[in-house]
């Protein structure tokens, strides 16, 4: 009887611990949701910003890319911060910069100040999803990593819903500055929720009792050592393109393309953005649940990337509005396979390097977003005299996806997953 009672008590305690961890994860995803909102504002704010500041497509690409460049560049430091100081302290220290950047956007007297504000927001949001993935890796069973990460990505994608029809309506009724004011208030609410609700049981969940504290110099050295591993480069090559393709469509070109090609209104384009965001909510959950496991996961990643390239090829070709919108929604659903990339990274490195390995991958993702938005802005500017410059923009994204799939397939994989 005592053994049975002890077992039941232990079971209840484990269930309670998991519920507590789940609520903390939900609080952390509120910051990720705001990060998603900030990174996708350009698709709706592009027309009023172009009108107010006489921006070229390349200038618009600079505005959209500034967030992602800062976000990606800070991943090194955020990964080290999480491994040394924990999830809670890292996000609570960084996220106020996003709030400050949103406030600066509201008050920005010129385009240069607006770009500087985007950099601040990018730095503040840098740990937003990284803290979620590391928290899942530390507090949930390894076999649940893909499904839990997929659920977190889906909840976080709710932030993109705001930058669809609601933001378009707000911009039309008030101004683009009003949109940033609302985002600043929501970001403050998310920070307060994390401050109140997230408490890690130990400073370093992976630390061994009595182990010497790792110095900052040692941490940087171990981070750099990841690039000496041959399989890191295939992960980086694919990571730099897949999410960048989705965000370049959803966060930058969706609105301008529908308005230019089909003379749609800003709100009508916002409706498509909301629909894409809703579909994108289901993708990570779907792929998280059908994760084929380490043996076949990398083949799935290549196939899904090539499938996304084909959809962007269809968008380059154009066609009636219903076909383009269908292709956009298909991109949103298929983009859920990105959660399998996180699972691939999780399985490719030892547990004590989880934070830094995720940071390398996330850095590749968001530097890739910045580079792709700048590059496609340049393509659009060079093709501005063409009858349909968006054909070349979408074709360029399709080509980058195909090249990334080839690089991932041909470069060495992790030893445990090598076929």
C-alpha positions as CSV (number, residue, x, y, z in Angstrom):
1,X,0.0,0.0,0.0
2,X,2.7,2.6,0.8
3,X,4.4,1.8,-2.6
4,X,1.1,2.2,-4.4
5,X,0.4,5.5,-2.6
6,X,3.9,6.7,-3.4
7,X,3.4,5.8,-7.1
8,X,0.1,7.7,-7.2
9,X,1.6,10.7,-5.5
10,X,4.6,10.7,-7.8
11,X,2.2,10.5,-10.8
12,X,0.1,13.4,-9.6
13,X,3.3,15.4,-9.0
14,X,4.6,14.7,-12.5
15,X,1.3,15.7,-14.0
16,X,1.2,18.9,-12.0
17,X,4.8,19.7,-13.0
18,X,3.9,19.2,-16.7
19,X,0.8,21.4,-16.4
20,X,2.9,24.1,-14.7
21,X,5.5,23.8,-17.5
22,X,2.7,24.1,-20.1
23,X,1.4,27.3,-18.6
24,X,4.8,28.8,-18.6
25,X,5.3,27.8,-22.2
26,X,2.1,29.5,-23.1
27,X,3.3,32.7,-21.4
28,X,6.6,32.4,-23.4
29,X,4.7,32.0,-26.7
30,X,2.9,35.4,-26.1
31,X,6.3,37.0,-26.7
32,X,6.8,34.8,-29.8
33,X,3.3,35.9,-31.0
34,X,4.3,39.6,-30.7
35,X,7.6,38.8,-32.6
36,X,5.5,37.3,-35.4
37,X,3.4,40.4,-35.5
38,X,6.4,42.8,-35.7
39,X,8.1,40.8,-38.4
40,X,5.0,40.8,-40.7
41,X,3.8,44.4,-40.5
42,X,5.5,45.4,-43.7
43,X,3.0,43.6,-45.9
44,X,0.2,45.9,-44.7
45,X,2.2,49.0,-43.8
46,X,4.1,49.1,-47.2
47,X,1.6,51.3,-49.1
48,X,1.3,54.1,-46.5
49,X,5.0,54.0,-45.8
50,X,5.8,54.2,-49.6
51,X,3.4,57.1,-49.9
52,X,4.8,59.0,-46.8
53,X,8.5,58.5,-47.5
54,X,8.5,57.9,-51.3
55,X,10.2,54.5,-50.8
56,X,11.4,52.4,-53.6
57,X,10.9,48.7,-53.5
58,X,14.5,48.4,-52.4
59,X,13.9,50.9,-49.6
60,X,10.9,48.8,-48.5
61,X,13.1,45.8,-48.4
62,X,15.5,47.6,-46.1
63,X,12.7,48.5,-43.7
64,X,11.4,44.9,-43.7
65,X,14.9,43.4,-43.5
66,X,16.2,45.6,-40.6
67,X,14.2,43.7,-38.0
68,X,15.3,40.3,-39.3
69,X,19.0,41.3,-39.6
70,X,19.1,42.5,-36.0
71,X,17.1,39.4,-34.9
72,X,19.4,37.0,-36.6
73,X,22.6,38.7,-35.6
74,X,21.7,38.5,-31.9
75,X,21.0,34.8,-31.9
76,X,24.6,34.0,-30.9
77,X,24.3,36.1,-27.7
78,X,20.8,35.0,-27.0
79,X,21.8,31.3,-27.2
80,X,24.7,31.9,-24.9
81,X,22.5,33.9,-22.5
82,X,19.9,31.1,-22.3
83,X,22.6,28.5,-21.6
84,X,24.4,30.6,-19.0
85,X,21.5,32.5,-17.4
86,X,18.3,30.7,-18.2
87,X,15.2,31.3,-20.3
88,X,13.4,33.7,-17.9
89,X,16.3,36.2,-17.4
90,X,17.2,36.3,-21.1
91,X,13.7,37.1,-22.4
92,X,12.9,39.6,-19.6
93,X,16.2,41.4,-20.3
94,X,15.8,41.6,-24.1
95,X,12.1,42.1,-24.7
96,X,11.8,45.7,-23.3
97,X,13.9,46.8,-26.3
98,X,11.1,45.6,-28.6
99,X,8.6,47.8,-26.6
100,X,11.0,50.7,-26.9
101,X,11.4,50.1,-30.6
102,X,7.6,50.1,-31.1
103,X,7.3,53.4,-29.2
104,X,10.1,54.9,-31.3
105,X,8.3,53.8,-34.4
106,X,5.2,55.7,-33.3
107,X,7.4,58.9,-32.8
108,X,9.8,58.4,-35.7
109,X,10.4,61.8,-37.4
110,X,11.9,60.2,-40.5
111,X,12.6,56.9,-42.4
112,X,16.1,56.5,-40.8
113,X,14.5,56.6,-37.3
114,X,12.0,54.0,-38.4
115,X,14.7,51.7,-39.6
116,X,16.6,52.2,-36.3
117,X,13.3,51.3,-34.4
118,X,13.1,48.1,-36.5
119,X,16.6,47.2,-35.4
120,X,15.6,47.8,-31.7
121,X,12.5,45.6,-32.1
122,X,14.6,42.9,-33.8
123,X,17.1,42.8,-30.9
124,X,14.2,42.7,-28.3
125,X,12.4,39.9,-30.1
126,X,15.6,37.9,-30.8
127,X,15.1,35.3,-28.0
128,X,11.3,35.1,-28.5
129,X,11.0,31.7,-30.1
130,X,14.5,30.4,-29.0
131,X,13.3,30.5,-25.4
132,X,10.3,28.4,-26.3
133,X,12.3,25.7,-28.1
134,X,14.9,25.5,-25.3
135,X,12.2,25.4,-22.7
136,X,10.5,22.5,-24.5
137,X,13.8,20.7,-24.8
138,X,14.5,21.1,-21.1
139,X,11.0,20.4,-19.6
140,X,9.3,17.9,-21.9
141,X,10.2,14.4,-23.1
142,X,12.5,14.2,-26.2
143,X,9.9,12.3,-28.2
144,X,7.4,15.2,-27.7
145,X,9.8,17.9,-29.0
146,X,8.4,18.0,-32.5
147,X,4.7,18.0,-31.5
148,X,5.2,20.6,-28.7
149,X,7.3,22.8,-30.9
150,X,4.7,22.6,-33.6
151,X,2.0,23.6,-31.0
152,X,4.1,26.5,-29.8
153,X,4.7,27.7,-33.4
154,X,1.0,27.6,-34.1
155,X,0.1,29.5,-31.0
156,X,2.8,32.1,-31.8
157,X,1.5,32.4,-35.3
158,X,-1.6,34.0,-33.8
159,X,0.5,37.2,-33.9
160,X,0.3,37.2,-37.6
161,X,-3.5,37.4,-37.5
162,X,-3.2,40.9,-36.1
163,X,-1.1,42.1,-39.0
164,X,-3.8,41.0,-41.5
165,X,-7.3,42.6,-41.6
166,X,-7.2,44.2,-38.1
167,X,-3.9,46.1,-38.9
168,X,-5.2,47.0,-42.4
169,X,-8.4,48.4,-40.9
170,X,-6.4,50.3,-38.2
171,X,-4.0,51.8,-40.7
172,X,-6.9,52.9,-42.9
173,X,-8.9,54.4,-40.0
174,X,-6.0,55.9,-38.1
175,X,-2.4,55.5,-39.4
176,X,0.5,53.2,-39.5
177,X,1.8,54.9,-36.4
178,X,-1.4,53.8,-34.6
179,X,-0.6,50.2,-35.5
180,X,2.8,50.4,-33.8
181,X,1.2,52.0,-30.8
182,X,-1.2,49.0,-30.4
183,X,1.8,46.6,-30.8
184,X,3.7,48.4,-28.1
185,X,0.9,48.0,-25.7
186,X,0.5,44.3,-26.5
187,X,4.3,43.8,-26.2
188,X,4.2,45.3,-22.7
189,X,1.3,43.0,-21.7
190,X,3.3,40.0,-22.9
191,X,6.4,41.0,-20.9
192,X,4.3,41.4,-17.8
193,X,2.8,38.0,-18.3
194,X,6.2,36.4,-18.7
195,X,7.6,38.2,-15.7
196,X,4.6,37.0,-13.6
197,X,4.2,33.5,-15.0
198,X,7.6,32.0,-15.9
199,X,9.8,30.7,-13.1
200,X,12.5,28.2,-13.9
201,X,13.2,25.6,-11.2
202,X,16.9,26.1,-11.6
203,X,19.2,28.6,-13.2
204,X,20.6,26.1,-15.6
205,X,18.3,23.1,-16.2
206,X,21.1,21.2,-17.9
207,X,23.9,21.9,-15.4
208,X,25.4,19.1,-13.4
209,X,25.4,19.6,-9.7
210,X,28.8,20.9,-8.5
211,X,30.0,21.5,-12.1
212,X,32.1,24.6,-12.6
213,X,30.3,27.6,-14.1
214,X,31.1,28.0,-17.8
215,X,32.7,31.4,-18.6
216,X,31.5,33.7,-21.3
217,X,34.7,33.1,-23.3
218,X,34.3,29.4,-23.0
219,X,30.6,29.7,-24.1
220,X,31.6,31.8,-27.2
221,X,34.2,29.2,-28.0
222,X,31.8,26.3,-27.8
223,X,29.3,28.3,-29.9
224,X,32.0,28.8,-32.6
225,X,32.9,25.1,-32.5
226,X,29.5,24.2,-33.9
227,X,30.6,25.6,-37.2
228,X,33.5,23.2,-37.3
229,X,31.0,20.3,-37.5
230,X,30.4,19.4,-41.1
231,X,26.6,18.8,-40.7
232,X,26.1,22.3,-39.4
233,X,26.4,23.8,-42.9
234,X,23.6,21.8,-44.4
235,X,21.3,22.8,-41.6
236,X,22.4,26.5,-42.0
237,X,21.9,26.4,-45.8
238,X,18.3,25.1,-45.6
239,X,17.4,27.2,-42.5
240,X,18.4,30.4,-44.3
241,X,15.8,30.0,-47.0
242,X,12.7,28.1,-45.9
243,X,11.3,30.5,-43.3
244,X,12.6,33.4,-45.3
245,X,10.4,32.4,-48.2
246,X,7.3,32.3,-46.1
247,X,8.0,35.7,-44.4
248,X,9.0,37.4,-47.6
249,X,5.6,36.4,-49.0
250,X,3.5,37.0,-45.9
251,X,5.5,39.8,-44.4
252,X,6.4,41.9,-47.4
253,X,5.1,41.1,-50.9
254,X,1.6,39.7,-50.4
255,X,-0.1,43.1,-50.2
256,X,1.8,45.0,-52.8
257,X,1.5,42.0,-55.3
258,X,-2.3,41.6,-54.9
259,X,-2.8,45.4,-55.1
260,X,-0.6,45.8,-58.2
261,X,-1.7,42.7,-60.1
262,X,-5.4,42.7,-59.3
263,X,-6.1,46.2,-58.0
264,X,-7.3,44.9,-54.7
265,X,-7.8,47.2,-51.7
266,X,-5.6,47.2,-48.6
267,X,-8.3,45.6,-46.5
268,X,-8.9,42.9,-49.2
269,X,-5.2,42.1,-49.2
270,X,-5.4,42.0,-45.4
271,X,-8.1,39.4,-45.6
272,X,-5.8,37.2,-47.6
273,X,-3.0,37.7,-45.1
274,X,-5.4,36.7,-42.3
275,X,-6.4,33.6,-44.2
276,X,-2.8,32.6,-44.9
277,X,-2.0,33.1,-41.2
278,X,-4.9,30.9,-40.1
279,X,-3.8,28.2,-42.5
280,X,-0.2,28.6,-41.2
281,X,-1.5,27.9,-37.6
282,X,-2.4,24.3,-38.7
283,X,0.8,23.5,-40.5
284,X,3.2,23.1,-37.5
285,X,0.7,21.1,-35.5
286,X,0.1,18.8,-38.6
287,X,3.8,18.2,-39.3
288,X,4.7,18.0,-35.6
289,X,2.2,15.1,-35.3
290,X,3.3,13.2,-38.5
291,X,7.0,13.7,-37.8
292,X,8.5,10.6,-39.6
293,X,11.5,10.4,-37.1
294,X,15.2,10.8,-37.6
295,X,15.6,8.0,-40.2
296,X,13.3,9.7,-42.8
297,X,13.0,13.3,-41.5
298,X,15.8,14.8,-43.7
299,X,14.3,13.3,-46.9
300,X,11.0,14.9,-46.0
301,X,12.7,18.2,-45.5
302,X,14.1,18.1,-49.0
303,X,10.8,17.1,-50.6
304,X,8.8,19.8,-48.7
305,X,11.3,22.5,-49.7
306,X,11.1,21.5,-53.4
307,X,7.3,21.5,-53.0
308,X,7.4,25.1,-51.7
309,X,9.7,26.0,-54.6
310,X,7.1,24.8,-57.0
311,X,4.4,26.9,-55.3
312,X,6.5,30.0,-55.7
313,X,7.0,29.1,-59.3
314,X,3.3,29.1,-59.7
315,X,3.1,32.5,-58.0
316,X,5.7,33.7,-60.5
317,X,3.6,32.5,-63.4
318,X,0.6,34.3,-62.0
319,X,-2.9,33.6,-63.2
320,X,-6.4,34.5,-61.9
321,X,-6.7,35.8,-58.3
322,X,-8.2,32.6,-57.0
323,X,-5.2,30.6,-58.2
324,X,-2.7,32.9,-56.6
325,X,-4.6,33.0,-53.3
326,X,-4.8,29.2,-53.3
327,X,-1.0,29.0,-53.9
328,X,-0.4,31.4,-51.1
329,X,-2.6,29.4,-48.7
330,X,-0.7,26.2,-49.8
331,X,2.6,27.9,-48.9
332,X,1.2,28.7,-45.5
333,X,0.2,25.1,-44.8
334,X,3.3,23.5,-46.2
335,X,5.5,25.9,-44.2
336,X,4.6,23.9,-41.2
337,X,7.4,21.5,-42.1
338,X,9.8,24.0,-40.7
339,X,9.0,22.4,-37.3
340,X,10.8,19.3,-38.6
341,X,13.9,21.4,-39.1
342,X,13.8,22.3,-35.4
343,X,13.5,18.5,-34.6
344,X,16.4,17.8,-36.9
345,X,18.6,20.3,-35.0
346,X,17.5,19.0,-31.7
347,X,18.6,15.5,-32.7
348,X,21.9,16.6,-34.2
349,X,23.7,18.1,-31.2
350,X,24.3,17.0,-27.5
351,X,21.8,18.3,-24.9
352,X,24.3,20.7,-23.3
353,X,24.5,22.6,-26.6
354,X,20.8,22.8,-27.2
355,X,20.5,26.5,-26.6
356,X,23.5,27.3,-28.9
357,X,22.5,24.8,-31.6
358,X,19.0,26.3,-31.7
359,X,20.6,29.7,-31.8
360,X,22.7,28.8,-34.8
361,X,19.7,27.6,-36.7
362,X,17.5,30.5,-35.7
363,X,20.3,32.9,-36.6
364,X,20.5,31.3,-40.1
365,X,16.7,31.6,-40.4
366,X,16.5,35.3,-39.6
367,X,19.6,36.5,-41.3
368,X,18.2,34.6,-44.3
369,X,14.9,36.5,-44.0
370,X,16.8,39.8,-43.9
371,X,18.9,38.8,-46.9
372,X,16.0,37.5,-48.9
373,X,13.9,40.6,-48.2
374,X,16.8,42.9,-49.2
375,X,17.5,40.7,-52.3
376,X,13.9,40.5,-53.5
377,X,13.6,44.3,-52.9
378,X,16.6,44.7,-55.2
379,X,15.1,42.4,-57.8
380,X,11.8,44.3,-57.7
381,X,13.7,47.6,-58.1
382,X,15.7,46.3,-61.1
383,X,12.4,45.0,-62.6
384,X,10.4,48.1,-61.9
385,X,10.1,48.8,-65.6
386,X,8.7,45.4,-66.4
387,X,5.0,44.8,-66.8
388,X,5.0,42.4,-63.8
389,X,8.1,42.8,-61.5
390,X,6.6,40.4,-59.0
391,X,7.1,37.5,-61.5
392,X,10.8,37.9,-61.1
393,X,10.5,38.3,-57.3
394,X,8.6,35.0,-56.9
395,X,10.9,33.2,-59.4
396,X,13.9,34.3,-57.4
397,X,12.5,32.9,-54.2
398,X,11.6,29.6,-56.0
399,X,15.2,29.4,-57.3
400,X,16.7,30.0,-53.8
401,X,14.5,27.3,-52.3
402,X,15.6,24.7,-55.0
403,X,19.2,25.6,-54.4
404,X,18.8,25.2,-50.6
405,X,17.2,21.8,-51.0
406,X,20.1,20.6,-53.2
407,X,22.7,21.9,-50.7
408,X,20.9,20.2,-47.8
409,X,20.7,16.9,-49.7
410,X,24.3,16.9,-50.8
411,X,26.1,18.3,-47.7
412,X,26.9,15.8,-44.9
413,X,24.2,15.0,-42.4
414,X,24.7,14.3,-38.6
415,X,26.5,11.0,-38.0
416,X,23.5,9.5,-36.2
417,X,21.3,10.4,-39.1
418,X,23.6,9.8,-42.0
419,X,22.2,7.3,-44.5
